[in-house]
Amino acid sequence: MAVHSYRVEYGVLPKGDAAAIMKALLGDSPHKFVFFAGSADRFGADGAFLDPWGTPYPFDLTEAGGICVYSSDPNLTDEHGTAESDDIVATPAKDR
């Protein structure tokens, strides 16, 4: 929802790797709005937000409007959130 809110506010999706996207959601954005809040112990040294297994949540953001955030799950293997993987995938409902 944080990524969706960023897109609604600025008309674009945040850019960069997981750490850069998190920086934007945490207020490193044009109006300094904070779109996400998380416990400090859930962030890696580079600023990426970590899943329960200690790996950064990958973001799959496309300008076509696709927003997908996923966790590599306990096997710690990033399978890019494909339907065949055991990754945990979160995608918000489409805009109305």
C-alpha positions in Angstrom: 0.0 0.0 0.0 2.9 2.3 0.6 4.1 2.0 -3.0 0.6 2.6 -4.2 0.2 5.7 -2.1 3.6 7.0 -3.4 2.3 6.6 -7.0 -0.9 8.3 -6.2 0.9 11.3 -4.7 3.7 11.7 -7.3 2.2 10.1 -10.4 5.1 7.7 -10.7 6.5 4.7 -8.9 9.7 5.0 -6.8 12.8 4.1 -8.6 15.9 2.0 -7.8 16.8 -1.1 -5.8 15.0 -2.2 -2.7 17.0 0.2 -0.5 16.4 3.2 -2.7 12.6 2.4 -2.9 12.5 2.1 0.9 14.4 5.5 1.3 11.7 7.1 -0.9 8.9 5.5 1.1 10.5 6.7 4.3 10.5 10.3 3.3 13.4 10.8 0.8 10.9 12.2 -1.7 10.0 15.6 -3.1 7.5 16.5 -0.4 9.2 14.5 2.4 6.0 12.5 3.0 6.5 9.2 4.9 4.5 6.4 3.2 5.9 3.5 5.3 7.0 3.0 8.9 8.7 -0.1 10.2 10.7 -1.3 13.2 14.4 -0.3 12.9 15.5 -3.8 13.5 13.8 -4.9 10.2 16.1 -2.8 8.0 19.4 -4.1 6.6 22.6 -2.1 6.7 21.8 -0.8 3.2 18.3 0.4 4.2 16.3 -2.4 2.5 13.4 -3.7 4.5 14.0 -7.4 5.6 11.5 -10.2 5.6 11.2 -12.5 8.7 14.1 -14.6 7.3 16.5 -11.7 7.1 16.5 -11.2 3.3 15.4 -7.9 1.6 11.9 -7.8 0.2 12.3 -7.5 -3.6 10.1 -5.0 -5.4 8.8 -5.6 -8.9 7.5 -2.2 -10.1 6.5 -1.4 -13.6 5.3 1.8 -15.1 2.4 -0.1 -16.5 1.1 0.0 -13.0 2.2 -3.4 -11.7 3.2 -3.4 -8.1 4.5 -6.6 -6.5 6.5 -7.1 -3.3 7.5 -10.6 -2.4 9.5 -12.5 0.2 11.9 -15.3 -0.7 10.3 -17.5 2.0 12.3 -19.8 4.3 14.3 -21.4 1.4 16.0 -18.0 1.0 15.9 -18.4 -2.8 14.6 -15.5 -4.8 12.4 -17.1 -7.4 11.1 -13.7 -8.5 7.6 -14.3 -7.1 6.7 -16.6 -10.1 3.6 -18.7 -9.8 5.7 -21.9 -9.5 7.8 -20.5 -6.6 7.2 -20.8 -2.9 7.7 -17.0 -2.5 5.2 -15.0 -0.6 3.7 -12.4 -3.0 1.7 -9.3 -2.2 0.0 -7.3 -4.9 -2.6 -4.6 -4.0 -6.0 -4.6 -5.8 -6.1 -2.8 -9.1 -7.0 0.9 -9.0 -10.7 1.6 -9.5 
